[in-house]
């Protein structure tokens, strides 16, 4: 009750009013244990943060559905594959499309060599122009058959692009990662699928 900054009676009224919340409580030694997540019901800031997260998830799913409907070919083919990481590399220096392609190809081959006996890898990448300055950046998804080496792969990517801005996240099939990569179409030397 102290964590939620509310009274015991307020918590019990909430639990009794919403049966699905009551199922989340536990009775231990004749004491009702209330999960910490319940504190959001008594704290406006926590409720707003949770609402924002839910809206963001909902918007991601809407965007994904729109992208699936707009890109029925290659994007859906790649979307059905397993991926482990979604990565963006924003280069410090201006890069041509060919230079970005070469960097991604070199990264893939180095990762393959680095992990040749532990895993097989797969990568899909695209090169995009910046909207506010000259140069380009890369988005890519990566899959490894050996999940235990993923942290080492993340570290290797960060080391290879230590002077650039690198964003790495676990791949989530229900966010528009692959469809975002394919949004401008897969043509020319601005993309590649390496395996």
ChimeraX commands (.cxc) that place a marker at each C-alpha (Angstrom):
marker #1 position 0.00,0.00,0.00 radius 0.5
marker #1 position 2.91,2.33,0.74 radius 0.5
marker #1 position 4.36,1.84,-2.73 radius 0.5
marker #1 position 1.03,2.77,-4.34 radius 0.5
marker #1 position 0.52,5.62,-1.86 radius 0.5
marker #1 position -3.08,4.58,-1.19 radius 0.5
marker #1 position -5.16,2.91,1.49 radius 0.5
marker #1 position -5.84,-0.77,1.93 radius 0.5
marker #1 position -9.59,-0.19,1.48 radius 0.5
marker #1 position -9.01,1.56,-1.89 radius 0.5
marker #1 position -6.98,-1.39,-3.14 radius 0.5
marker #1 position -9.62,-3.90,-2.01 radius 0.5
marker #1 position -12.42,-1.85,-3.62 radius 0.5
marker #1 position -10.49,-1.91,-6.89 radius 0.5
marker #1 position -9.88,-5.67,-6.67 radius 0.5
marker #1 position -13.52,-6.41,-5.86 radius 0.5
marker #1 position -14.78,-4.17,-8.67 radius 0.5
marker #1 position -12.61,-5.86,-11.35 radius 0.5
marker #1 position -12.55,-9.68,-11.04 radius 0.5
marker #1 position -9.66,-10.07,-13.51 radius 0.5
marker #1 position -7.48,-8.12,-11.06 radius 0.5
marker #1 position -8.55,-10.32,-8.17 radius 0.5
marker #1 position -7.20,-13.36,-10.06 radius 0.5
marker #1 position -3.74,-11.74,-10.08 radius 0.5
marker #1 position -3.53,-11.57,-6.28 radius 0.5
marker #1 position -2.22,-14.42,-4.11 radius 0.5
marker #1 position -3.18,-15.55,-0.65 radius 0.5
marker #1 position -0.16,-16.48,1.47 radius 0.5
marker #1 position -0.49,-17.20,5.21 radius 0.5
marker #1 position -3.91,-15.52,5.29 radius 0.5
marker #1 position -2.45,-12.37,3.74 radius 0.5
marker #1 position -3.44,-11.13,0.32 radius 0.5
marker #1 position -0.38,-10.28,-1.77 radius 0.5
marker #1 position -1.02,-7.48,-4.24 radius 0.5
marker #1 position 1.23,-7.31,-7.35 radius 0.5
marker #1 position 3.33,-4.15,-7.70 radius 0.5
marker #1 position 1.86,-3.52,-11.15 radius 0.5
marker #1 position -1.38,-2.49,-9.40 radius 0.5
marker #1 position 0.28,0.75,-8.30 radius 0.5
marker #1 position -0.34,2.19,-11.77 radius 0.5
marker #1 position -4.06,2.31,-10.95 radius 0.5
marker #1 position -3.32,4.84,-8.21 radius 0.5
marker #1 position -0.60,6.89,-9.93 radius 0.5
marker #1 position -1.53,9.11,-12.87 radius 0.5
marker #1 position 2.03,9.26,-14.27 radius 0.5
marker #1 position 2.29,5.45,-14.37 radius 0.5
marker #1 position -1.14,5.18,-16.00 radius 0.5
marker #1 position -0.18,7.70,-18.68 radius 0.5
marker #1 position 3.11,5.86,-19.39 radius 0.5
marker #1 position 1.24,2.56,-19.67 radius 0.5
marker #1 position -1.39,4.13,-21.94 radius 0.5
marker #1 position 1.36,5.59,-24.18 radius 0.5
marker #1 position 3.04,2.18,-24.43 radius 0.5
marker #1 position -0.27,0.54,-25.38 radius 0.5
marker #1 position -0.97,3.21,-28.00 radius 0.5
marker #1 position 2.53,2.81,-29.45 radius 0.5
marker #1 position 2.05,-0.97,-29.67 radius 0.5
marker #1 position -1.35,-0.49,-31.30 radius 0.5
marker #1 position 0.06,2.00,-33.82 radius 0.5
marker #1 position 2.94,-0.38,-34.63 radius 0.5
marker #1 position 0.46,-3.16,-35.33 radius 0.5
marker #1 position -1.71,-0.91,-37.51 radius 0.5
marker #1 position 1.37,0.19,-39.44 radius 0.5
marker #1 position 2.45,-3.44,-39.86 radius 0.5
marker #1 position -0.97,-4.43,-41.23 radius 0.5
marker #1 position -0.92,-1.50,-43.66 radius 0.5
marker #1 position 2.59,-2.45,-44.82 radius 0.5
marker #1 position 1.59,-6.10,-45.30 radius 0.5
marker #1 position -1.36,-5.04,-47.45 radius 0.5
marker #1 position 0.77,-2.60,-49.48 radius 0.5
marker #1 position 3.76,-4.96,-50.03 radius 0.5
marker #1 position 2.41,-8.41,-50.83 radius 0.5
marker #1 position 5.57,-9.76,-52.48 radius 0.5
marker #1 position 9.13,-9.76,-51.18 radius 0.5
marker #1 position 8.38,-7.99,-47.90 radius 0.5
marker #1 position 5.95,-10.68,-46.81 radius 0.5
marker #1 position 8.39,-13.39,-47.90 radius 0.5
marker #1 position 11.10,-11.91,-45.67 radius 0.5
marker #1 position 8.63,-11.12,-42.87 radius 0.5
marker #1 position 7.77,-14.82,-42.53 radius 0.5
marker #1 position 11.43,-15.66,-41.83 radius 0.5
marker #1 position 12.92,-15.81,-38.34 radius 0.5
marker #1 position 15.07,-12.82,-37.38 radius 0.5
marker #1 position 16.92,-12.05,-34.15 radius 0.5
marker #1 position 18.10,-8.44,-34.37 radius 0.5
marker #1 position 16.89,-5.20,-35.93 radius 0.5
marker #1 position 19.79,-2.77,-36.38 radius 0.5
marker #1 position 20.20,0.78,-37.67 radius 0.5
marker #1 position 23.61,2.25,-38.43 radius 0.5
marker #1 position 23.73,6.03,-38.91 radius 0.5
marker #1 position 27.16,6.91,-40.20 radius 0.5
marker #1 position 29.09,9.86,-38.81 radius 0.5
marker #1 position 30.45,10.68,-42.28 radius 0.5
marker #1 position 28.53,11.05,-45.51 radius 0.5
marker #1 position 28.38,7.71,-47.33 radius 0.5
marker #1 position 27.41,6.80,-50.89 radius 0.5
marker #1 position 24.96,4.02,-51.53 radius 0.5
marker #1 position 27.76,1.80,-52.82 radius 0.5
marker #1 position 29.93,2.48,-49.75 radius 0.5
marker #1 position 27.00,1.55,-47.45 radius 0.5
marker #1 position 26.41,-1.64,-49.46 radius 0.5
marker #1 position 30.09,-2.53,-49.16 radius 0.5
marker #1 position 30.07,-1.90,-45.38 radius 0.5
marker #1 position 27.06,-4.19,-44.90 radius 0.5
marker #1 position 28.53,-6.92,-47.09 radius 0.5
marker #1 position 31.87,-6.69,-45.25 radius 0.5
marker #1 position 30.08,-6.81,-41.87 radius 0.5
marker #1 position 28.18,-9.93,-42.91 radius 0.5
marker #1 position 31.29,-11.71,-44.18 radius 0.5
marker #1 position 33.24,-10.77,-41.04 radius 0.5
marker #1 position 30.41,-12.07,-38.84 radius 0.5
marker #1 position 30.30,-15.28,-40.86 radius 0.5
marker #1 position 34.05,-15.76,-40.51 radius 0.5
marker #1 position 33.93,-14.83,-36.82 radius 0.5
marker #1 position 31.18,-17.43,-36.15 radius 0.5
marker #1 position 31.76,-19.94,-38.95 radius 0.5
marker #1 position 31.84,-23.02,-36.70 radius 0.5
marker #1 position 29.13,-21.91,-34.29 radius 0.5
marker #1 position 26.28,-20.71,-36.47 radius 0.5
marker #1 position 24.97,-19.92,-39.90 radius 0.5
marker #1 position 23.81,-16.35,-40.47 radius 0.5
marker #1 position 21.28,-14.54,-42.62 radius 0.5
marker #1 position 20.97,-10.78,-43.19 radius 0.5
marker #1 position 18.58,-8.47,-45.03 radius 0.5
marker #1 position 19.59,-4.82,-45.32 radius 0.5
marker #1 position 18.62,-1.62,-47.04 radius 0.5
marker #1 position 20.36,1.72,-47.55 radius 0.5
marker #1 position 18.36,4.93,-47.18 radius 0.5
marker #1 position 19.15,8.58,-47.69 radius 0.5
marker #1 position 18.95,10.93,-44.73 radius 0.5
marker #1 position 16.05,13.33,-44.87 radius 0.5
marker #1 position 17.92,16.29,-43.36 radius 0.5
marker #1 position 21.51,15.96,-44.59 radius 0.5
marker #1 position 23.58,14.35,-47.31 radius 0.5
marker #1 position 24.65,10.75,-46.95 radius 0.5
marker #1 position 22.95,7.48,-46.16 radius 0.5
marker #1 position 22.29,5.03,-43.34 radius 0.5
marker #1 position 21.50,1.32,-43.11 radius 0.5
marker #1 position 18.74,-0.73,-41.55 radius 0.5
marker #1 position 19.17,-4.48,-41.32 radius 0.5
marker #1 position 17.79,-7.60,-39.73 radius 0.5
marker #1 position 20.01,-10.50,-38.78 radius 0.5
marker #1 position 19.35,-14.13,-37.92 radius 0.5
marker #1 position 21.67,-16.65,-36.31 radius 0.5
marker #1 position 20.92,-20.36,-35.94 radius 0.5
marker #1 position 22.82,-20.28,-32.63 radius 0.5
marker #1 position 20.98,-17.95,-30.22 radius 0.5
marker #1 position 23.75,-18.09,-27.61 radius 0.5
marker #1 position 26.10,-16.01,-29.81 radius 0.5
marker #1 position 23.65,-13.12,-30.31 radius 0.5
marker #1 position 25.21,-11.02,-27.49 radius 0.5
marker #1 position 28.65,-11.50,-29.09 radius 0.5
marker #1 position 27.25,-10.46,-32.46 radius 0.5
marker #1 position 25.74,-7.31,-30.91 radius 0.5
marker #1 position 29.07,-6.44,-29.33 radius 0.5
marker #1 position 30.91,-7.06,-32.62 radius 0.5
marker #1 position 28.51,-4.75,-34.52 radius 0.5
marker #1 position 28.99,-1.99,-31.93 radius 0.5
marker #1 position 32.77,-2.37,-32.17 radius 0.5
marker #1 position 32.75,-2.26,-35.98 radius 0.5
marker #1 position 30.73,0.97,-36.00 radius 0.5
marker #1 position 32.16,2.54,-32.84 radius 0.5
marker #1 position 32.35,6.03,-34.42 radius 0.5
marker #1 position 28.79,5.87,-35.78 radius 0.5
marker #1 position 25.38,5.85,-34.11 radius 0.5
marker #1 position 24.20,2.25,-33.77 radius 0.5
marker #1 position 20.73,1.21,-32.63 radius 0.5
marker #1 position 20.27,-2.51,-31.88 radius 0.5
marker #1 position 17.06,-4.11,-30.69 radius 0.5
marker #1 position 15.64,-7.61,-30.48 radius 0.5
marker #1 position 13.60,-8.28,-33.60 radius 0.5
marker #1 position 9.85,-8.28,-32.98 radius 0.5
marker #1 position 7.80,-9.87,-35.75 radius 0.5
marker #1 position 4.79,-7.80,-34.70 radius 0.5
marker #1 position 6.55,-4.50,-35.32 radius 0.5
marker #1 position 7.14,-3.27,-38.86 radius 0.5
marker #1 position 10.91,-3.99,-38.99 radius 0.5
marker #1 position 11.18,-6.02,-42.21 radius 0.5
marker #1 position 8.37,-4.09,-43.87 radius 0.5
marker #1 position 10.10,-0.84,-42.92 radius 0.5
marker #1 position 13.27,-2.12,-44.60 radius 0.5
marker #1 position 11.23,-2.97,-47.72 radius 0.5
marker #1 position 9.06,0.18,-47.74 radius 0.5
marker #1 position 10.80,1.78,-50.74 radius 0.5
marker #1 position 10.95,-1.48,-52.67 radius 0.5
marker #1 position 13.91,-3.79,-53.04 radius 0.5
marker #1 position 15.70,-2.68,-56.17 radius 0.5
marker #1 position 19.13,-1.65,-57.33 radius 0.5
marker #1 position 22.13,-1.70,-55.00 radius 0.5
marker #1 position 20.26,-0.15,-52.07 radius 0.5
marker #1 position 19.48,-3.56,-50.55 radius 0.5
marker #1 position 20.68,-7.16,-50.34 radius 0.5
marker #1 position 19.81,-10.50,-48.82 radius 0.5
marker #1 position 22.92,-12.36,-47.63 radius 0.5
marker #1 position 23.02,-15.94,-46.41 radius 0.5
marker link #1:1,2 radius 0.2
marker link #1:2,3 radius 0.2
marker link #1:3,4 radius 0.2
marker link #1:4,5 radius 0.2
marker link #1:5,6 radius 0.2
marker link #1:6,7 radius 0.2
marker link #1:7,8 radius 0.2
marker link #1:8,9 radius 0.2
marker link #1:9,10 radius 0.2
marker link #1:10,11 radius 0.2
marker link #1:11,12 radius 0.2
marker link #1:12,13 radius 0.2
marker link #1:13,14 radius 0.2
marker link #1:14,15 radius 0.2
marker link #1:15,16 radius 0.2
marker link #1:16,17 radius 0.2
marker link #1:17,18 radius 0.2
marker link #1:18,19 radius 0.2
marker link #1:19,20 radius 0.2
marker link #1:20,21 radius 0.2
marker link #1:21,22 radius 0.2
marker link #1:22,23 radius 0.2
marker link #1:23,24 radius 0.2
marker link #1:24,25 radius 0.2
marker link #1:25,26 radius 0.2
marker link #1:26,27 radius 0.2
marker link #1:27,28 radius 0.2
marker link #1:28,29 radius 0.2
marker link #1:29,30 radius 0.2
marker link #1:30,31 radius 0.2
marker link #1:31,32 radius 0.2
marker link #1:32,33 radius 0.2
marker link #1:33,34 radius 0.2
marker link #1:34,35 radius 0.2
marker link #1:35,36 radius 0.2
marker link #1:36,37 radius 0.2
marker link #1:37,38 radius 0.2
marker link #1:38,39 radius 0.2
marker link #1:39,40 radius 0.2
marker link #1:40,41 radius 0.2
marker link #1:41,42 radius 0.2
marker link #1:42,43 radius 0.2
marker link #1:43,44 radius 0.2
marker link #1:44,45 radius 0.2
marker link #1:45,46 radius 0.2
marker link #1:46,47 radius 0.2
marker link #1:47,48 radius 0.2
marker link #1:48,49 radius 0.2
marker link #1:49,50 radius 0.2
marker link #1:50,51 radius 0.2
marker link #1:51,52 radius 0.2
marker link #1:52,53 radius 0.2
marker link #1:53,54 radius 0.2
marker link #1:54,55 radius 0.2
marker link #1:55,56 radius 0.2
marker link #1:56,57 radius 0.2
marker link #1:57,58 radius 0.2
marker link #1:58,59 radius 0.2
marker link #1:59,60 radius 0.2
marker link #1:60,61 radius 0.2
marker link #1:61,62 radius 0.2
marker link #1:62,63 radius 0.2
marker link #1:63,64 radius 0.2
marker link #1:64,65 radius 0.2
marker link #1:65,66 radius 0.2
marker link #1:66,67 radius 0.2
marker link #1:67,68 radius 0.2
marker link #1:68,69 radius 0.2
marker link #1:69,70 radius 0.2
marker link #1:70,71 radius 0.2
marker link #1:71,72 radius 0.2
marker link #1:72,73 radius 0.2
marker link #1:73,74 radius 0.2
marker link #1:74,75 radius 0.2
marker link #1:75,76 radius 0.2
marker link #1:76,77 radius 0.2
marker link #1:77,78 radius 0.2
marker link #1:78,79 radius 0.2
marker link #1:79,80 radius 0.2
marker link #1:80,81 radius 0.2
marker link #1:81,82 radius 0.2
marker link #1:82,83 radius 0.2
marker link #1:83,84 radius 0.2
marker link #1:84,85 radius 0.2
marker link #1:85,86 radius 0.2
marker link #1:86,87 radius 0.2
marker link #1:87,88 radius 0.2
marker link #1:88,89 radius 0.2
marker link #1:89,90 radius 0.2
marker link #1:90,91 radius 0.2
marker link #1:91,92 radius 0.2
marker link #1:92,93 radius 0.2
marker link #1:93,94 radius 0.2
marker link #1:94,95 radius 0.2
marker link #1:95,96 radius 0.2
marker link #1:96,97 radius 0.2
marker link #1:97,98 radius 0.2
marker link #1:98,99 radius 0.2
marker link #1:99,100 radius 0.2
marker link #1:100,101 radius 0.2
marker link #1:101,102 radius 0.2
marker link #1:102,103 radius 0.2
marker link #1:103,104 radius 0.2
marker link #1:104,105 radius 0.2
marker link #1:105,106 radius 0.2
marker link #1:106,107 radius 0.2
marker link #1:107,108 radius 0.2
marker link #1:108,109 radius 0.2
marker link #1:109,110 radius 0.2
marker link #1:110,111 radius 0.2
marker link #1:111,112 radius 0.2
marker link #1:112,113 radius 0.2
marker link #1:113,114 radius 0.2
marker link #1:114,115 radius 0.2
marker link #1:115,116 radius 0.2
marker link #1:116,117 radius 0.2
marker link #1:117,118 radius 0.2
marker link #1:118,119 radius 0.2
marker link #1:119,120 radius 0.2
marker link #1:120,121 radius 0.2
marker link #1:121,122 radius 0.2
marker link #1:122,123 radius 0.2
marker link #1:123,124 radius 0.2
marker link #1:124,125 radius 0.2
marker link #1:125,126 radius 0.2
marker link #1:126,127 radius 0.2
marker link #1:127,128 radius 0.2
marker link #1:128,129 radius 0.2
marker link #1:129,130 radius 0.2
marker link #1:130,131 radius 0.2
marker link #1:131,132 radius 0.2
marker link #1:132,133 radius 0.2
marker link #1:133,134 radius 0.2
marker link #1:134,135 radius 0.2
marker link #1:135,136 radius 0.2
marker link #1:136,137 radius 0.2
marker link #1:137,138 radius 0.2
marker link #1:138,139 radius 0.2
marker link #1:139,140 radius 0.2
marker link #1:140,141 radius 0.2
marker link #1:141,142 radius 0.2
marker link #1:142,143 radius 0.2
marker link #1:143,144 radius 0.2
marker link #1:144,145 radius 0.2
marker link #1:145,146 radius 0.2
marker link #1:146,147 radius 0.2
marker link #1:147,148 radius 0.2
marker link #1:148,149 radius 0.2
marker link #1:149,150 radius 0.2
marker link #1:150,151 radius 0.2
marker link #1:151,152 radius 0.2
marker link #1:152,153 radius 0.2
marker link #1:153,154 radius 0.2
marker link #1:154,155 radius 0.2
marker link #1:155,156 radius 0.2
marker link #1:156,157 radius 0.2
marker link #1:157,158 radius 0.2
marker link #1:158,159 radius 0.2
marker link #1:159,160 radius 0.2
marker link #1:160,161 radius 0.2
marker link #1:161,162 radius 0.2
marker link #1:162,163 radius 0.2
marker link #1:163,164 radius 0.2
marker link #1:164,165 radius 0.2
marker link #1:165,166 radius 0.2
marker link #1:166,167 radius 0.2
marker link #1:167,168 radius 0.2
marker link #1:168,169 radius 0.2
marker link #1:169,170 radius 0.2
marker link #1:170,171 radius 0.2
marker link #1:171,172 radius 0.2
marker link #1:172,173 radius 0.2
marker link #1:173,174 radius 0.2
marker link #1:174,175 radius 0.2
marker link #1:175,176 radius 0.2
marker link #1:176,177 radius 0.2
marker link #1:177,178 radius 0.2
marker link #1:178,179 radius 0.2
marker link #1:179,180 radius 0.2
marker link #1:180,181 radius 0.2
marker link #1:181,182 radius 0.2
marker link #1:182,183 radius 0.2
marker link #1:183,184 radius 0.2
marker link #1:184,185 radius 0.2
marker link #1:185,186 radius 0.2
marker link #1:186,187 radius 0.2
marker link #1:187,188 radius 0.2
marker link #1:188,189 radius 0.2
marker link #1:189,190 radius 0.2
marker link #1:190,191 radius 0.2
marker link #1:191,192 radius 0.2
marker link #1:192,193 radius 0.2
marker link #1:193,194 radius 0.2
marker link #1:194,195 radius 0.2
view
